[in-house]
Amino acid sequence: MDDFLVDRVLLAVEQIPSGRVVAYGDIARLVGTSPRRVGSIMASHGGQATWWRVVGASGDPGGNLIGRARPHWSAEGITVKPNGLGCRIADYRADLDELAAAYHRALDALLASSGTPLPFIGRPAAAALEQFGITTLEQVLEHSEAELLGLHGVGPKAIRLLADELGQLGWRWTRRAG
C-alpha cells in the first residue's frame, strides 16, 4: 500500500474535531482515493488514530466496531441511534470545509518539513508549479494531471517526468480533474 496515501488518510482523520464524525467517503474525497481504500487503511493502520470518528455514510462504524466506539462516543458527547448501530451522521458530521482547511494546513506544514524535491522538469514548468505552491512531489499528488497541465509552462514532457519520478517511488496520481 502507498505509504504516503496512508499518511494522508491518517493526517486527515487527526483533523476531525472531538465530538464529530465524517464518512469514509468524506476522507476519500479529501485525499483523492476511494472510500473502500480509506476503510482498508483505517483497518490496517488506524489503531492509533481517532478511528471512531470515521463512519459509514449511514453513521455506522461497521463490522463489530460499535461496541469499541461507544465509550469514545460517550466521552465526546456522540449518542447512538435507537437501532444501536451507529450515530446520526447528520447531527454529528464535522464541517467538511473546516476539515479540508485544517487538513491542508497540516499537510502543508508536514511537507514543508519533509517533502521529496521535484525532479528537474525544466525552468518554466518548475516556476509554474512553484507559483501554484507546489515544491515537492507529495504536493504534486494533491492535484490532478489535468490541473497541472492547465498551468502556463507545464507541458506533457514535464507531466511525463513527474509521473516517472512518482512511479520510481511507487506513487501514482489518483486525483482526477474536477
Secondary structure, DSSP 8 states (H G I E B T S, - for coil): --HHHHHHHHHHHHTS-TT-BEEHHHHHHHHTS-HHHHHHHHHHHGGGTTGGGEE-TTS---TT-HHHHHHHHHHHT----TTSS---HHHHB--HHHHHHHHHHHHHHHHHHH--B-----HHHHHHHHHTT--BHHHHTTS-HHHHHTSTT--HHHHHHHHHHHHHTT--------
